[in-house]
Amino acid sequence: VLLELGVSCISGAALFEALWPHFKEGTYDLLRKNCNSFSDAAIFYLMGTQLDPKYKALDRAAASMDSLVGLVQLLSMRNYTPNPKAEDFQMSKVMSILNRTTL
């Protein structure tokens, strides 16, 4: 899906500099810190808005169900292992930091 969100005057270099501390190599996690997390942060930094919640619904549902019944473990045939480097990731903290950097 390609969505037109608008135009930003923020450079790619500025985006990289702002997001890099929060999305370093080796910190990806299928449930807690994935491509939707990155996209949400990038959209927020560039446009001042967030990814439509409908695109994050599956992430939230899978994370909730995994903590209750191990659904993701079952669906991944036990191939999913939570990344300890993503354990403390909180999108609300990232948004708060990005909000201060864009003021």
N, C-alpha and C positions, 0 to 999 in steps of 0.2 A: 504494500500500500504506500503510495506516495501522497503526502499531504502538503499543501502549500500553507506555510505558517507566516510568511511575511519575509521581510528583509531586515538584516542587522548590519550595523556599521562596525561591529566587533570583528576583529581579524581572527583568522584561524590560529595564529600564534598566541593571541590573547586567550582564546578558548582553551588551547592546549595548556597554557600556563595556569589557568584557573582550575582546570579539571584534573591535571596530572597528579597533584597530591592526594586526591581522593580515589583515583582509579589506576594505581600503579600496577605494573606487571606482576602477575602471580596472585592477585587479590580477587579474581573472578570467582563467583559462586552461582551456581545454577538458580538457586532460590533467593538468595539474599542480596546479591550484587551482580546483576547481569546486564545484558545489553539494554533492557528497558530502563534500568537504573541510570546508565550512562546517558541514554537518550533524554530522559527526564531532566537530568542535570544540565545537559547541553542546551536543551530548549529553554530551560529556566534562565540560564546565563545569557543566552543570545536574545531571547524574546520577552523575558519577564513573565512567562506563563509556564504551565506544566503539560506534560503528556496527558492526553485524555485518559481518564481513569479506566475506560473500557479496555485499553491496551495493557493495563497493569492488573486487571481482575484475575487472570489466570495465575500470575505470580503470587498474588496474595492468597488465593484459594489453595494453591499447591503448598505454600509455606505453612499455612494453618493446618492443612490436613496432614502434612508430613510430621508436624510436631505431635499430632494426635495418633495417627495410625501408620506412619511410615509409607504413605502412598507413593511418594517419589522413589523411595527405595524399591518398592514393589515394581513400579512401572519401568524403572531403569535396570531391572534384573540385578539389583544390589550394586550397580556401578556408580551410583551417586554417593559421594562422600563430602560432607560439608567442609568448606575451606576455612580453616581456623583464622586465616588472614582476613576473612570477611566477617568474622564473628561480631566485631564491634561496629560494623558499618550501619549508620543511621542516616537515611536520606534527609530527614528533617535537619540534622546538623549540617549536612552538606549544603542544603538550601539556605540555611541561615548564614553560613560563611560566604556563599556566592552572592547572597543578597547584599552583604556588607561591601563586597568587592565591586559591585556594579553601581553603588551609590555615588 
